[in-house]
């Protein structure tokens, strides 16, 4: 199946500028909370805001409850393990190297999701009733960062629209939401759920590359017709 990329996907890509500032603010709050938790504290949103030198009003926009803040701070602690897995995966821009990184991404992320399932279900409980808006970054920012790290060599090769579409699609195959569908709805075992996530991610990657190759062939054939070759 081939789907032509559109400007809609490009517009929905990774945001810069103002969104980057929101991510930095969110990260600062989480890092501060994690440091306080490591000292044996159970900080409130107000206490974390004061310690991070961020306005309390802003902090409550990001984390309206202590439970949400504590949960997110705990999950932020998974970052080193995830980043280590990506760093140990093969480097390079070849399709094989990118596929190996996607495999490492899926394996580690889904294993971590299963190991921290209770925390992640709490996070969903705390956020699922809130509609996304432009006041704060959506949840799942860590996931998008890690996906981008795995497939970034394809950014130029695919083009902005197709690349953004691939990142969006891979976000559906990883994380707790994929686990919930595969475990709760499909009744799969943990091992089976990880295997299906791998299969989906590989299929999406291969289809994205196939679409790009098809577009290049089409453009080349069109030029040949114009040139009368």
Rosetta constraint file for C-alpha pairs under 8 A:
AtomPair CA 1 CA 207 HARMONIC 7.65 0.50
AtomPair CA 2 CA 207 HARMONIC 7.60 0.50
AtomPair CA 2 CA 211 HARMONIC 5.72 0.50
AtomPair CA 3 CA 211 HARMONIC 7.37 0.50
AtomPair CA 4 CA 211 HARMONIC 7.83 0.50
AtomPair CA 5 CA 9 HARMONIC 6.81 0.50
AtomPair CA 5 CA 161 HARMONIC 5.48 0.50
AtomPair CA 5 CA 162 HARMONIC 5.31 0.50
AtomPair CA 5 CA 165 HARMONIC 7.51 0.50
AtomPair CA 6 CA 10 HARMONIC 6.83 0.50
AtomPair CA 6 CA 161 HARMONIC 6.13 0.50
AtomPair CA 6 CA 162 HARMONIC 7.94 0.50
AtomPair CA 7 CA 11 HARMONIC 6.03 0.50
AtomPair CA 7 CA 161 HARMONIC 6.25 0.50
AtomPair CA 8 CA 12 HARMONIC 6.28 0.50
AtomPair CA 8 CA 161 HARMONIC 7.75 0.50
AtomPair CA 9 CA 13 HARMONIC 6.37 0.50
AtomPair CA 9 CA 161 HARMONIC 5.26 0.50
AtomPair CA 9 CA 162 HARMONIC 7.36 0.50
AtomPair CA 9 CA 164 HARMONIC 6.05 0.50
AtomPair CA 9 CA 165 HARMONIC 5.73 0.50
AtomPair CA 10 CA 160 HARMONIC 5.75 0.50
AtomPair CA 10 CA 161 HARMONIC 4.13 0.50
AtomPair CA 10 CA 162 HARMONIC 7.58 0.50
AtomPair CA 10 CA 164 HARMONIC 5.96 0.50
AtomPair CA 10 CA 165 HARMONIC 7.64 0.50
AtomPair CA 11 CA 161 HARMONIC 7.92 0.50
AtomPair CA 12 CA 164 HARMONIC 7.21 0.50
AtomPair CA 13 CA 160 HARMONIC 7.85 0.50
AtomPair CA 13 CA 161 HARMONIC 7.66 0.50
AtomPair CA 13 CA 164 HARMONIC 4.95 0.50
AtomPair CA 13 CA 165 HARMONIC 7.76 0.50
AtomPair CA 14 CA 164 HARMONIC 7.33 0.50
AtomPair CA 15 CA 19 HARMONIC 5.70 0.50
AtomPair CA 15 CA 20 HARMONIC 7.13 0.50
AtomPair CA 16 CA 20 HARMONIC 5.41 0.50
AtomPair CA 17 CA 21 HARMONIC 6.66 0.50
AtomPair CA 18 CA 22 HARMONIC 6.49 0.50
AtomPair CA 19 CA 23 HARMONIC 6.26 0.50
AtomPair CA 19 CA 137 HARMONIC 6.94 0.50
AtomPair CA 20 CA 24 HARMONIC 6.27 0.50
AtomPair CA 21 CA 25 HARMONIC 6.21 0.50
AtomPair CA 22 CA 26 HARMONIC 6.10 0.50
AtomPair CA 22 CA 136 HARMONIC 6.32 0.50
AtomPair CA 22 CA 137 HARMONIC 6.39 0.50
AtomPair CA 23 CA 27 HARMONIC 6.01 0.50
AtomPair CA 23 CA 137 HARMONIC 6.53 0.50
AtomPair CA 24 CA 28 HARMONIC 6.09 0.50
AtomPair CA 25 CA 29 HARMONIC 6.37 0.50
AtomPair CA 25 CA 54 HARMONIC 7.97 0.50
AtomPair CA 26 CA 30 HARMONIC 6.28 0.50
AtomPair CA 26 CA 62 HARMONIC 6.87 0.50
AtomPair CA 27 CA 31 HARMONIC 5.99 0.50
AtomPair CA 28 CA 32 HARMONIC 6.07 0.50
AtomPair CA 28 CA 52 HARMONIC 6.68 0.50
AtomPair CA 29 CA 33 HARMONIC 6.11 0.50
AtomPair CA 29 CA 48 HARMONIC 6.58 0.50
AtomPair CA 29 CA 49 HARMONIC 6.76 0.50
AtomPair CA 29 CA 52 HARMONIC 6.25 0.50
AtomPair CA 29 CA 54 HARMONIC 7.97 0.50
AtomPair CA 29 CA 59 HARMONIC 7.38 0.50
AtomPair CA 30 CA 34 HARMONIC 6.00 0.50
AtomPair CA 30 CA 69 HARMONIC 7.37 0.50
AtomPair CA 30 CA 72 HARMONIC 7.03 0.50
AtomPair CA 30 CA 73 HARMONIC 5.05 0.50
AtomPair CA 30 CA 76 HARMONIC 7.03 0.50
AtomPair CA 31 CA 35 HARMONIC 6.15 0.50
AtomPair CA 31 CA 73 HARMONIC 7.09 0.50
AtomPair CA 31 CA 76 HARMONIC 7.81 0.50
AtomPair CA 32 CA 36 HARMONIC 6.31 0.50
AtomPair CA 32 CA 48 HARMONIC 6.36 0.50
AtomPair CA 32 CA 51 HARMONIC 7.00 0.50
AtomPair CA 32 CA 52 HARMONIC 6.08 0.50
AtomPair CA 33 CA 37 HARMONIC 6.11 0.50
AtomPair CA 33 CA 43 HARMONIC 6.92 0.50
AtomPair CA 33 CA 48 HARMONIC 5.78 0.50
AtomPair CA 33 CA 69 HARMONIC 7.66 0.50
AtomPair CA 33 CA 70 HARMONIC 7.32 0.50
AtomPair CA 33 CA 73 HARMONIC 6.09 0.50
AtomPair CA 34 CA 38 HARMONIC 6.11 0.50
AtomPair CA 34 CA 73 HARMONIC 5.28 0.50
AtomPair CA 34 CA 74 HARMONIC 6.77 0.50
AtomPair CA 34 CA 76 HARMONIC 7.79 0.50
AtomPair CA 34 CA 77 HARMONIC 7.51 0.50
AtomPair CA 35 CA 39 HARMONIC 6.58 0.50
AtomPair CA 36 CA 40 HARMONIC 6.81 0.50
AtomPair CA 36 CA 41 HARMONIC 5.52 0.50
AtomPair CA 36 CA 42 HARMONIC 7.28 0.50
AtomPair CA 36 CA 43 HARMONIC 6.85 0.50
AtomPair CA 37 CA 41 HARMONIC 4.83 0.50
AtomPair CA 37 CA 42 HARMONIC 5.85 0.50
AtomPair CA 37 CA 43 HARMONIC 7.21 0.50
AtomPair CA 42 CA 70 HARMONIC 7.91 0.50
AtomPair CA 43 CA 47 HARMONIC 5.78 0.50
AtomPair CA 43 CA 48 HARMONIC 6.27 0.50
AtomPair CA 43 CA 66 HARMONIC 7.74 0.50
AtomPair CA 44 CA 48 HARMONIC 6.32 0.50
AtomPair CA 44 CA 66 HARMONIC 5.57 0.50
AtomPair CA 45 CA 49 HARMONIC 6.13 0.50
AtomPair CA 45 CA 56 HARMONIC 7.60 0.50
AtomPair CA 45 CA 59 HARMONIC 6.73 0.50
AtomPair CA 45 CA 60 HARMONIC 6.76 0.50
AtomPair CA 45 CA 63 HARMONIC 7.11 0.50
AtomPair CA 45 CA 64 HARMONIC 7.76 0.50
AtomPair CA 45 CA 65 HARMONIC 7.02 0.50
AtomPair CA 45 CA 66 HARMONIC 5.70 0.50
AtomPair CA 45 CA 69 HARMONIC 6.99 0.50
AtomPair CA 46 CA 50 HARMONIC 6.22 0.50
AtomPair CA 46 CA 56 HARMONIC 5.76 0.50
AtomPair CA 46 CA 59 HARMONIC 7.54 0.50
AtomPair CA 46 CA 60 HARMONIC 7.99 0.50
AtomPair CA 47 CA 51 HARMONIC 6.17 0.50
AtomPair CA 48 CA 52 HARMONIC 6.04 0.50
AtomPair CA 49 CA 53 HARMONIC 6.02 0.50
AtomPair CA 49 CA 54 HARMONIC 5.03 0.50
AtomPair CA 49 CA 55 HARMONIC 6.10 0.50
AtomPair CA 49 CA 56 HARMONIC 5.41 0.50
AtomPair CA 49 CA 59 HARMONIC 5.82 0.50
AtomPair CA 50 CA 54 HARMONIC 6.26 0.50
AtomPair CA 50 CA 55 HARMONIC 7.18 0.50
AtomPair CA 50 CA 56 HARMONIC 7.11 0.50
AtomPair CA 54 CA 58 HARMONIC 6.93 0.50
AtomPair CA 54 CA 59 HARMONIC 6.81 0.50
AtomPair CA 55 CA 59 HARMONIC 6.32 0.50
AtomPair CA 56 CA 60 HARMONIC 6.18 0.50
AtomPair CA 57 CA 61 HARMONIC 6.44 0.50
AtomPair CA 58 CA 62 HARMONIC 6.64 0.50
AtomPair CA 59 CA 63 HARMONIC 6.00 0.50
AtomPair CA 59 CA 64 HARMONIC 7.65 0.50
AtomPair CA 60 CA 64 HARMONIC 4.50 0.50
AtomPair CA 60 CA 65 HARMONIC 7.36 0.50
AtomPair CA 61 CA 135 HARMONIC 7.28 0.50
AtomPair CA 61 CA 136 HARMONIC 7.07 0.50
AtomPair CA 62 CA 136 HARMONIC 6.06 0.50
AtomPair CA 63 CA 68 HARMONIC 6.01 0.50
AtomPair CA 63 CA 69 HARMONIC 5.46 0.50
AtomPair CA 64 CA 68 HARMONIC 7.17 0.50
AtomPair CA 64 CA 69 HARMONIC 7.87 0.50
AtomPair CA 65 CA 69 HARMONIC 6.46 0.50
AtomPair CA 66 CA 70 HARMONIC 6.02 0.50
AtomPair CA 67 CA 71 HARMONIC 5.99 0.50
AtomPair CA 67 CA 126 HARMONIC 7.80 0.50
AtomPair CA 68 CA 72 HARMONIC 6.07 0.50
AtomPair CA 68 CA 123 HARMONIC 6.36 0.50
AtomPair CA 68 CA 126 HARMONIC 6.09 0.50
AtomPair CA 68 CA 127 HARMONIC 8.00 0.50
AtomPair CA 69 CA 73 HARMONIC 6.00 0.50
AtomPair CA 70 CA 74 HARMONIC 6.18 0.50
AtomPair CA 71 CA 75 HARMONIC 6.29 0.50
AtomPair CA 71 CA 119 HARMONIC 6.28 0.50
AtomPair CA 71 CA 120 HARMONIC 7.85 0.50
AtomPair CA 71 CA 122 HARMONIC 7.28 0.50
AtomPair CA 71 CA 123 HARMONIC 6.33 0.50
AtomPair CA 72 CA 76 HARMONIC 6.07 0.50
AtomPair CA 72 CA 123 HARMONIC 7.14 0.50
AtomPair CA 73 CA 77 HARMONIC 6.76 0.50
AtomPair CA 74 CA 78 HARMONIC 7.62 0.50
AtomPair CA 75 CA 79 HARMONIC 7.74 0.50
AtomPair CA 75 CA 119 HARMONIC 7.55 0.50
AtomPair CA 75 CA 120 HARMONIC 7.90 0.50
AtomPair CA 78 CA 82 HARMONIC 6.42 0.50
AtomPair CA 78 CA 112 HARMONIC 7.61 0.50
AtomPair CA 79 CA 83 HARMONIC 6.01 0.50
AtomPair CA 79 CA 142 HARMONIC 7.91 0.50
AtomPair CA 80 CA 84 HARMONIC 5.97 0.50
AtomPair CA 81 CA 85 HARMONIC 6.31 0.50
AtomPair CA 82 CA 86 HARMONIC 6.51 0.50
AtomPair CA 82 CA 105 HARMONIC 7.64 0.50
AtomPair CA 82 CA 108 HARMONIC 6.41 0.50
AtomPair CA 82 CA 109 HARMONIC 6.83 0.50
AtomPair CA 82 CA 146 HARMONIC 7.77 0.50
AtomPair CA 83 CA 87 HARMONIC 6.11 0.50
AtomPair CA 83 CA 146 HARMONIC 7.51 0.50
AtomPair CA 84 CA 88 HARMONIC 6.16 0.50
AtomPair CA 85 CA 89 HARMONIC 6.43 0.50
AtomPair CA 85 CA 104 HARMONIC 6.44 0.50
AtomPair CA 85 CA 105 HARMONIC 7.23 0.50
AtomPair CA 85 CA 108 HARMONIC 6.80 0.50
AtomPair CA 86 CA 101 HARMONIC 6.44 0.50
AtomPair CA 86 CA 104 HARMONIC 6.44 0.50
AtomPair CA 86 CA 105 HARMONIC 6.43 0.50
AtomPair CA 86 CA 146 HARMONIC 7.97 0.50
AtomPair CA 86 CA 149 HARMONIC 7.67 0.50
AtomPair CA 86 CA 150 HARMONIC 6.85 0.50
AtomPair CA 89 CA 100 HARMONIC 6.66 0.50
AtomPair CA 89 CA 101 HARMONIC 5.39 0.50
AtomPair CA 89 CA 104 HARMONIC 6.46 0.50
AtomPair CA 90 CA 97 HARMONIC 5.58 0.50
AtomPair CA 90 CA 98 HARMONIC 7.81 0.50
AtomPair CA 90 CA 100 HARMONIC 6.53 0.50
AtomPair CA 90 CA 101 HARMONIC 6.47 0.50
AtomPair CA 91 CA 97 HARMONIC 6.13 0.50
AtomPair CA 91 CA 98 HARMONIC 7.75 0.50
AtomPair CA 91 CA 101 HARMONIC 7.94 0.50
AtomPair CA 92 CA 97 HARMONIC 5.73 0.50
AtomPair CA 92 CA 98 HARMONIC 7.29 0.50
AtomPair CA 92 CA 153 HARMONIC 7.61 0.50
AtomPair CA 93 CA 97 HARMONIC 6.34 0.50
AtomPair CA 93 CA 98 HARMONIC 6.49 0.50
AtomPair CA 93 CA 153 HARMONIC 5.27 0.50
AtomPair CA 93 CA 154 HARMONIC 7.24 0.50
AtomPair CA 94 CA 98 HARMONIC 6.31 0.50
AtomPair CA 95 CA 99 HARMONIC 6.06 0.50
AtomPair CA 96 CA 100 HARMONIC 6.18 0.50
AtomPair CA 97 CA 101 HARMONIC 6.36 0.50
AtomPair CA 98 CA 102 HARMONIC 6.18 0.50
AtomPair CA 98 CA 150 HARMONIC 6.70 0.50
AtomPair CA 98 CA 151 HARMONIC 5.97 0.50
AtomPair CA 98 CA 153 HARMONIC 7.48 0.50
AtomPair CA 99 CA 103 HARMONIC 6.13 0.50
AtomPair CA 99 CA 202 HARMONIC 6.95 0.50
AtomPair CA 99 CA 205 HARMONIC 7.43 0.50
AtomPair CA 100 CA 104 HARMONIC 6.25 0.50
AtomPair CA 101 CA 105 HARMONIC 6.00 0.50
AtomPair CA 101 CA 150 HARMONIC 5.37 0.50
AtomPair CA 101 CA 151 HARMONIC 7.49 0.50
AtomPair CA 102 CA 106 HARMONIC 6.13 0.50
AtomPair CA 102 CA 147 HARMONIC 7.71 0.50
AtomPair CA 102 CA 150 HARMONIC 5.83 0.50
AtomPair CA 102 CA 151 HARMONIC 7.12 0.50
AtomPair CA 102 CA 201 HARMONIC 7.22 0.50
AtomPair CA 102 CA 202 HARMONIC 7.56 0.50
AtomPair CA 103 CA 107 HARMONIC 6.02 0.50
AtomPair CA 103 CA 198 HARMONIC 6.44 0.50
AtomPair CA 103 CA 201 HARMONIC 7.88 0.50
AtomPair CA 103 CA 202 HARMONIC 7.73 0.50
AtomPair CA 104 CA 108 HARMONIC 6.06 0.50
AtomPair CA 105 CA 109 HARMONIC 5.89 0.50
AtomPair CA 105 CA 146 HARMONIC 7.32 0.50
AtomPair CA 105 CA 147 HARMONIC 7.17 0.50
AtomPair CA 105 CA 150 HARMONIC 6.90 0.50
AtomPair CA 106 CA 110 HARMONIC 5.83 0.50
AtomPair CA 106 CA 174 HARMONIC 6.28 0.50
AtomPair CA 106 CA 194 HARMONIC 7.64 0.50
AtomPair CA 106 CA 197 HARMONIC 6.82 0.50
AtomPair CA 106 CA 198 HARMONIC 6.16 0.50
AtomPair CA 106 CA 201 HARMONIC 7.65 0.50
AtomPair CA 107 CA 111 HARMONIC 6.09 0.50
AtomPair CA 107 CA 194 HARMONIC 6.83 0.50
AtomPair CA 107 CA 198 HARMONIC 7.37 0.50
AtomPair CA 108 CA 112 HARMONIC 6.04 0.50
AtomPair CA 109 CA 113 HARMONIC 6.03 0.50
AtomPair CA 109 CA 174 HARMONIC 6.79 0.50
AtomPair CA 109 CA 175 HARMONIC 6.38 0.50
AtomPair CA 110 CA 114 HARMONIC 6.14 0.50
AtomPair CA 110 CA 174 HARMONIC 6.40 0.50
AtomPair CA 110 CA 175 HARMONIC 6.04 0.50
AtomPair CA 110 CA 176 HARMONIC 7.62 0.50
AtomPair CA 110 CA 179 HARMONIC 7.49 0.50
AtomPair CA 110 CA 194 HARMONIC 6.17 0.50
AtomPair CA 110 CA 197 HARMONIC 7.99 0.50
AtomPair CA 111 CA 115 HARMONIC 6.14 0.50
AtomPair CA 111 CA 194 HARMONIC 7.55 0.50
AtomPair CA 112 CA 116 HARMONIC 6.02 0.50
AtomPair CA 113 CA 117 HARMONIC 5.51 0.50
AtomPair CA 113 CA 120 HARMONIC 7.19 0.50
AtomPair CA 113 CA 175 HARMONIC 6.05 0.50
AtomPair CA 113 CA 176 HARMONIC 5.70 0.50
AtomPair CA 113 CA 179 HARMONIC 7.58 0.50
AtomPair CA 114 CA 176 HARMONIC 7.77 0.50
AtomPair CA 114 CA 179 HARMONIC 7.54 0.50
AtomPair CA 114 CA 190 HARMONIC 7.29 0.50
AtomPair CA 116 CA 120 HARMONIC 6.28 0.50
AtomPair CA 117 CA 121 HARMONIC 6.02 0.50
AtomPair CA 117 CA 176 HARMONIC 7.19 0.50
AtomPair CA 118 CA 122 HARMONIC 6.24 0.50
AtomPair CA 119 CA 123 HARMONIC 6.30 0.50
AtomPair CA 120 CA 124 HARMONIC 6.33 0.50
AtomPair CA 120 CA 176 HARMONIC 6.46 0.50
AtomPair CA 121 CA 125 HARMONIC 6.16 0.50
AtomPair CA 121 CA 176 HARMONIC 7.59 0.50
AtomPair CA 122 CA 126 HARMONIC 6.20 0.50
AtomPair CA 123 CA 127 HARMONIC 6.27 0.50
AtomPair CA 124 CA 128 HARMONIC 5.34 0.50
AtomPair CA 125 CA 129 HARMONIC 7.78 0.50
AtomPair CA 132 CA 138 HARMONIC 6.37 0.50
AtomPair CA 133 CA 138 HARMONIC 7.87 0.50
AtomPair CA 137 CA 141 HARMONIC 7.21 0.50
AtomPair CA 140 CA 144 HARMONIC 6.55 0.50
AtomPair CA 141 CA 145 HARMONIC 6.24 0.50
AtomPair CA 142 CA 146 HARMONIC 6.29 0.50
AtomPair CA 143 CA 147 HARMONIC 6.16 0.50
AtomPair CA 143 CA 171 HARMONIC 6.98 0.50
AtomPair CA 143 CA 174 HARMONIC 7.91 0.50
AtomPair CA 143 CA 175 HARMONIC 7.24 0.50
AtomPair CA 144 CA 148 HARMONIC 6.01 0.50
AtomPair CA 144 CA 167 HARMONIC 7.15 0.50
AtomPair CA 144 CA 171 HARMONIC 6.80 0.50
AtomPair CA 145 CA 149 HARMONIC 6.20 0.50
AtomPair CA 146 CA 150 HARMONIC 6.31 0.50
AtomPair CA 147 CA 151 HARMONIC 6.34 0.50
AtomPair CA 147 CA 167 HARMONIC 6.43 0.50
AtomPair CA 147 CA 170 HARMONIC 7.23 0.50
AtomPair CA 147 CA 171 HARMONIC 7.46 0.50
AtomPair CA 148 CA 152 HARMONIC 5.29 0.50
AtomPair CA 148 CA 167 HARMONIC 6.73 0.50
AtomPair CA 151 CA 155 HARMONIC 7.47 0.50
AtomPair CA 153 CA 157 HARMONIC 7.67 0.50
AtomPair CA 154 CA 158 HARMONIC 5.80 0.50
AtomPair CA 154 CA 163 HARMONIC 7.01 0.50
AtomPair CA 155 CA 159 HARMONIC 5.83 0.50
AtomPair CA 155 CA 160 HARMONIC 6.54 0.50
AtomPair CA 155 CA 163 HARMONIC 5.55 0.50
AtomPair CA 156 CA 160 HARMONIC 7.41 0.50
AtomPair CA 157 CA 212 HARMONIC 8.00 0.50
AtomPair CA 158 CA 162 HARMONIC 5.58 0.50
AtomPair CA 158 CA 163 HARMONIC 5.52 0.50
AtomPair CA 158 CA 208 HARMONIC 7.69 0.50
AtomPair CA 158 CA 209 HARMONIC 7.37 0.50
AtomPair CA 158 CA 212 HARMONIC 6.18 0.50
AtomPair CA 159 CA 163 HARMONIC 5.88 0.50
AtomPair CA 160 CA 164 HARMONIC 6.04 0.50
AtomPair CA 161 CA 165 HARMONIC 6.23 0.50
AtomPair CA 162 CA 166 HARMONIC 6.22 0.50
AtomPair CA 162 CA 208 HARMONIC 7.22 0.50
AtomPair CA 163 CA 167 HARMONIC 6.37 0.50
AtomPair CA 164 CA 168 HARMONIC 6.18 0.50
AtomPair CA 165 CA 169 HARMONIC 6.10 0.50
AtomPair CA 166 CA 170 HARMONIC 6.07 0.50
AtomPair CA 166 CA 204 HARMONIC 7.06 0.50
AtomPair CA 166 CA 205 HARMONIC 7.16 0.50
AtomPair CA 166 CA 208 HARMONIC 6.80 0.50
AtomPair CA 167 CA 171 HARMONIC 6.24 0.50
AtomPair CA 168 CA 172 HARMONIC 6.99 0.50
AtomPair CA 169 CA 173 HARMONIC 7.07 0.50
AtomPair CA 169 CA 204 HARMONIC 7.21 0.50
AtomPair CA 170 CA 174 HARMONIC 6.61 0.50
AtomPair CA 170 CA 201 HARMONIC 6.01 0.50
AtomPair CA 170 CA 204 HARMONIC 7.22 0.50
AtomPair CA 171 CA 175 HARMONIC 7.43 0.50
AtomPair CA 172 CA 177 HARMONIC 7.40 0.50
AtomPair CA 172 CA 178 HARMONIC 6.39 0.50
AtomPair CA 173 CA 178 HARMONIC 5.60 0.50
AtomPair CA 173 CA 197 HARMONIC 5.44 0.50
AtomPair CA 173 CA 200 HARMONIC 6.36 0.50
AtomPair CA 173 CA 201 HARMONIC 6.22 0.50
AtomPair CA 174 CA 178 HARMONIC 5.62 0.50
AtomPair CA 174 CA 179 HARMONIC 7.65 0.50
AtomPair CA 174 CA 197 HARMONIC 6.61 0.50
AtomPair CA 175 CA 179 HARMONIC 6.64 0.50
AtomPair CA 176 CA 180 HARMONIC 6.07 0.50
AtomPair CA 177 CA 181 HARMONIC 6.37 0.50
AtomPair CA 178 CA 182 HARMONIC 6.14 0.50
AtomPair CA 178 CA 197 HARMONIC 7.52 0.50
AtomPair CA 179 CA 183 HARMONIC 5.72 0.50
AtomPair CA 179 CA 184 HARMONIC 7.85 0.50
AtomPair CA 179 CA 193 HARMONIC 6.54 0.50
AtomPair CA 180 CA 184 HARMONIC 5.25 0.50
AtomPair CA 180 CA 185 HARMONIC 7.12 0.50
AtomPair CA 181 CA 185 HARMONIC 5.05 0.50
AtomPair CA 181 CA 186 HARMONIC 6.46 0.50
AtomPair CA 182 CA 186 HARMONIC 4.85 0.50
AtomPair CA 182 CA 187 HARMONIC 6.32 0.50
AtomPair CA 182 CA 188 HARMONIC 5.78 0.50
AtomPair CA 182 CA 193 HARMONIC 5.67 0.50
AtomPair CA 183 CA 187 HARMONIC 4.63 0.50
AtomPair CA 183 CA 188 HARMONIC 4.89 0.50
AtomPair CA 183 CA 189 HARMONIC 6.58 0.50
AtomPair CA 183 CA 190 HARMONIC 7.29 0.50
AtomPair CA 183 CA 193 HARMONIC 6.75 0.50
AtomPair CA 184 CA 188 HARMONIC 7.80 0.50
AtomPair CA 188 CA 192 HARMONIC 5.66 0.50
AtomPair CA 188 CA 193 HARMONIC 5.80 0.50
AtomPair CA 189 CA 193 HARMONIC 6.09 0.50
AtomPair CA 190 CA 194 HARMONIC 6.40 0.50
AtomPair CA 191 CA 195 HARMONIC 6.29 0.50
AtomPair CA 192 CA 196 HARMONIC 6.22 0.50
AtomPair CA 193 CA 197 HARMONIC 6.24 0.50
AtomPair CA 194 CA 198 HARMONIC 6.26 0.50
AtomPair CA 195 CA 199 HARMONIC 6.32 0.50
AtomPair CA 196 CA 200 HARMONIC 6.15 0.50
AtomPair CA 197 CA 201 HARMONIC 6.16 0.50
AtomPair CA 198 CA 202 HARMONIC 6.17 0.50
AtomPair CA 199 CA 203 HARMONIC 6.13 0.50
AtomPair CA 200 CA 204 HARMONIC 6.20 0.50
AtomPair CA 201 CA 205 HARMONIC 6.20 0.50
AtomPair CA 202 CA 206 HARMONIC 6.10 0.50
AtomPair CA 203 CA 207 HARMONIC 6.04 0.50
AtomPair CA 204 CA 208 HARMONIC 6.11 0.50
AtomPair CA 205 CA 209 HARMONIC 6.41 0.50
AtomPair CA 206 CA 210 HARMONIC 6.04 0.50
AtomPair CA 207 CA 211 HARMONIC 5.98 0.50
AtomPair CA 208 CA 212 HARMONIC 6.33 0.50
AtomPair CA 209 CA 213 HARMONIC 6.22 0.50
AtomPair CA 210 CA 214 HARMONIC 6.11 0.50
AtomPair CA 211 CA 215 HARMONIC 6.21 0.50
AtomPair CA 212 CA 216 HARMONIC 6.27 0.50
AtomPair CA 213 CA 217 HARMONIC 6.25 0.50
AtomPair CA 214 CA 218 HARMONIC 6.13 0.50
AtomPair CA 215 CA 219 HARMONIC 6.16 0.50
AtomPair CA 216 CA 220 HARMONIC 6.09 0.50
AtomPair CA 217 CA 221 HARMONIC 6.06 0.50
AtomPair CA 218 CA 222 HARMONIC 6.15 0.50
AtomPair CA 219 CA 223 HARMONIC 6.29 0.50
AtomPair CA 220 CA 224 HARMONIC 6.29 0.50
AtomPair CA 221 CA 225 HARMONIC 6.31 0.50
AtomPair CA 222 CA 226 HARMONIC 6.32 0.50
AtomPair CA 223 CA 227 HARMONIC 6.10 0.50
AtomPair CA 224 CA 228 HARMONIC 5.96 0.50
AtomPair CA 224 CA 229 HARMONIC 5.05 0.50
AtomPair CA 225 CA 229 HARMONIC 6.01 0.50
